[in-house]
Amino acid sequence: MEYTYQYSWIIPFISLPIPILIGVGLLLFPTATKNLRRMWSFPSILLLSIVMIFSVYLSIDQINSSYIYQYVWSWTINNDFSLELGYLIDPLTCIMAILITTVGIMVLIYSDNYMSHDQGYLRFFAYMSLFNTSMLGLVTSSNLIQIYIFWELVGMCSYLLIGFWFTRPTAANACQKAFVTNRVGDFGLLLGILGLYWTTGSFEFRDLFKIFNNLIYNNEVNLLFVTLCAVLLFAGAVAKSAQFPLHVWLPDAMEGPTPISALIHAATMVAAGIFLVARLLPLFIVIPYIMNLIALIGIITVLFGATLALAQKDIKRSLAYSTMSQLGYMMLALGIGSYRAALFHLITHAYSKALLFLGSGSIIHSMESVVGYSPDKSQNMVLMGGLTKHVPITKNAFLLGTLSLCGIPPLACFWSKDEILNDSWLYSPIFAIIACSTAGLTAFYMFRIYLLTFEGHLNLYFKNYSGKTKNSLYSISLWGKEGSKILKKNFRFLSLLTMNNNERSSQMDSNVTKMMRTFVSIPRFGTKKTFSYPYESDNTMLFPMFVLSLFTLFVGVIGIPFTQFNQEAIDLNILDKWLTPSINLLHESSKDSENWYEFVKNATFSVSIAYFGIFIASFFYKPPYSSLQNLNFRNSFVKSFTNNFFFEKIINLIYNWSYNRGYIDAFYRISLIGGIRVLAELTYFFDRWVIDGITNAVGILNFFVAESIKYVGGGRISSYIFLYLAYVFFFILVIYFVFF
């Protein structure tokens, strides 16, 4: 077995030949490489599958033997400075490697069809393989220097993939925004690494933890300085995992292709920040206040991400804010010392959110057949509805991921999120209340996404163009006979939670006209106008969604607290066995298994909150397929609710807060971008009118003096000598009176 560990260094480099060969092929044989471009997907998937098998094999050994292997070799030695390279195989490495490879394989299979008609197909697979190499190198690194090198490579791949369609201004701006925001955290990470090396004299994790703990225990280090270093290290994780306040790049990163959103910005790259905090947790846990800071940032991100997802209309941005909120749960768990729960939620969320993003990609792929390629239309949930009968497989997969993220048993995220909620009660009741409330918000906005997309949109007021209000409520479905009739006759509606007062008066008429023009008569086959319907994706796109659905169903089993019927706990569950070496490193005991009565009692509250959120979302957004009596009751309730001035103000406030992204982007635009512009203008003014002004003034003064002297001279040398001597005498007098 040790022989296998010795060759684990090859894990990050197995996928590296793909981008190299694609680049060489495009350089030397461009025509042949482009003609055979579809063949490159197979070796990409094959090599990543080899890495997956290798990672699973190592994980099984980790579970059975609780063995940690590290190998290092010297790279450079100079006097007292020694820089080493190596790799570390432990439970955290294996967990991340399995996530990267399993999700990566599914995304590559999905992308073969999704990107088949894109001119950048080869470039896409080259970037993807390079990203997989960088991410695997990151998780297998044995020291902080290697982590930083691969950290930057991962950021570079993210930049390239976000701006994959760089001819679109929105994509170009999004990748620049992601790059600049992450540079803030990365610069802090670099400073923190250098500060720790200055304190401990080592980059290696084992030596670093041991030396640092001894320094703290013996009080031989400046506590303020090491706290600052820890905060700077944490800043890198905050930026990479889109934690508040450096989260602003993640929603705009959805401008990249949807498979990128599924792999990088949902399952793997954004988890790099969680991985870094988990890796450095033995260091953070001995520094006062750092764990509190991590928990505080986590709980703020949990609530902030959930509230910003409430009123978003873009399906991918809604899922992006959901990812931000769930990453906040993981950071909260690490901050309160719940290492197991954080990694458990990292696993379950990765598969569930990857499934949701691939499902959204299938929806967008179907919508593009109707409205043409336009992200403003093909990703806008308000323009969807009634897709169930047209994309039933995608609908079922998306529903499964939605229920999992809502925390509905027995799906994956239920087990992990419930554990985080229970542990948060032991840490702080205030944090626990916020976390549980956000669980209800999660259920609300996730089912809002599902209902708006597949079941249609509930319109609380439905008026025709003459302004006459009808008494009944309608669910606008754009597909089918009923939807087309409604669209042709009268298509004016207001939504309580998706349209504020300002938009109602100024934007509705133009939006209605555009929507009617788009959906009712779409030009196809020359000049003939027919109504186009969405269609289900191909099997190569549905297969990864099916596999991820299985993971969403069953991956939670690894962390279920199994017990015997006699209330005596049996052997530790799979996840505890897996994480035993890391738990021992944190000097903590493994969590005792609960009996089923205690587990059900603890889970009932969180599940009830989730069902309450689902009920509220269904009440406002589910189509009125019920009886006329229930429909009239809902109609009267909604009218009385919206006619209340107090509730209307609250709803408008929540809507504006969510739709405007919490005004954080506006604040950065005014304070940072605006401030930098003002500073640049002041600097420009100072440089032009002060620095250049002095130089130009000296030149102009010399010019005028020379011109004046030119007319003073009479052509006599004796006069010139007299003036010269007079000037010298005057200068000597000035110096004498000034200095003596």
RANOR-V441901 format. One record per pair of residues at least 6 apart in sequence whose C-alpha atoms are under 6 Angstrom apart, sorted by the first residue. I is the first residue (numbers start at 0). J is the second residue. If there is no record, write none. Layout:
BEGIN
i:I j:J
i:I j:J
END
This chain:
BEGIN
i:11 j:132
i:11 j:135
i:11 j:136
i:12 j:132
i:14 j:46
i:14 j:128
i:14 j:132
i:15 j:132
i:18 j:125
i:24 j:32
i:44 j:104
i:51 j:100
i:54 j:97
i:58 j:93
i:62 j:576
i:62 j:577
i:65 j:580
i:67 j:88
i:67 j:89
i:68 j:87
i:68 j:88
i:69 j:86
i:69 j:87
i:70 j:85
i:70 j:86
i:71 j:84
i:71 j:85
i:72 j:83
i:72 j:84
i:73 j:83
i:74 j:82
i:74 j:83
i:75 j:81
i:75 j:82
i:85 j:141
i:86 j:139
i:86 j:140
i:86 j:141
i:87 j:139
i:87 j:141
i:90 j:578
i:92 j:138
i:92 j:139
i:99 j:267
i:105 j:543
i:106 j:258
i:109 j:539
i:109 j:540
i:114 j:120
i:130 j:153
i:130 j:156
i:133 j:149
i:133 j:152
i:133 j:153
i:137 j:146
i:137 j:149
i:140 j:146
i:142 j:202
i:142 j:203
i:142 j:204
i:143 j:202
i:158 j:174
i:161 j:174
i:161 j:252
i:161 j:255
i:162 j:170
i:162 j:171
i:162 j:174
i:165 j:171
i:170 j:254
i:173 j:251
i:173 j:252
i:176 j:248
i:177 j:248
i:181 j:238
i:184 j:234
i:184 j:235
i:184 j:238
i:185 j:235
i:187 j:231
i:187 j:234
i:188 j:231
i:188 j:232
i:188 j:235
i:191 j:228
i:191 j:231
i:191 j:232
i:194 j:228
i:201 j:207
i:208 j:282
i:214 j:220
i:236 j:272
i:238 j:245
i:239 j:269
i:239 j:272
i:240 j:269
i:240 j:272
i:242 j:300
i:243 j:300
i:250 j:316
i:250 j:319
i:257 j:360
i:261 j:353
i:261 j:356
i:266 j:349
i:281 j:585
i:290 j:334
i:293 j:334
i:294 j:331
i:294 j:334
i:297 j:327
i:297 j:330
i:297 j:331
i:298 j:331
i:300 j:324
i:300 j:327
i:301 j:324
i:301 j:327
i:301 j:328
i:302 j:437
i:304 j:320
i:304 j:323
i:304 j:324
i:305 j:324
i:306 j:657
i:307 j:657
i:307 j:660
i:308 j:317
i:308 j:320
i:309 j:444
i:310 j:497
i:310 j:654
i:310 j:657
i:310 j:658
i:311 j:317
i:311 j:658
i:312 j:379
i:312 j:380
i:313 j:378
i:313 j:379
i:314 j:378
i:329 j:341
i:332 j:341
i:340 j:419
i:343 j:415
i:344 j:415
i:347 j:411
i:347 j:412
i:351 j:400
i:351 j:551
i:354 j:544
i:354 j:547
i:355 j:397
i:355 j:400
i:358 j:393
i:358 j:397
i:363 j:377
i:363 j:378
i:365 j:533
i:365 j:534
i:366 j:377
i:366 j:533
i:367 j:377
i:369 j:531
i:380 j:451
i:380 j:452
i:383 j:452
i:384 j:451
i:384 j:452
i:384 j:453
i:384 j:454
i:384 j:455
i:384 j:476
i:385 j:453
i:385 j:454
i:385 j:455
i:385 j:476
i:386 j:453
i:387 j:453
i:389 j:534
i:390 j:535
i:401 j:445
i:403 j:410
i:403 j:411
i:403 j:412
i:404 j:412
i:405 j:441
i:405 j:442
i:406 j:412
i:406 j:413
i:407 j:413
i:410 j:552
i:411 j:551
i:411 j:552
i:411 j:554
i:411 j:555
i:423 j:431
i:424 j:431
i:439 j:608
i:439 j:609
i:439 j:612
i:442 j:609
i:442 j:612
i:442 j:613
i:443 j:612
i:443 j:613
i:443 j:616
i:447 j:616
i:455 j:474
i:455 j:475
i:455 j:476
i:456 j:474
i:456 j:475
i:456 j:620
i:457 j:474
i:457 j:620
i:457 j:622
i:458 j:473
i:458 j:492
i:458 j:493
i:458 j:494
i:459 j:494
i:460 j:492
i:460 j:493
i:461 j:491
i:461 j:492
i:462 j:468
i:462 j:491
i:463 j:489
i:474 j:622
i:476 j:482
i:499 j:651
i:520 j:528
i:520 j:529
i:521 j:528
i:521 j:529
i:522 j:528
i:557 j:573
i:557 j:574
i:558 j:574
i:560 j:592
i:560 j:593
i:562 j:568
i:562 j:569
i:562 j:594
i:566 j:594
i:568 j:592
i:641 j:647
END
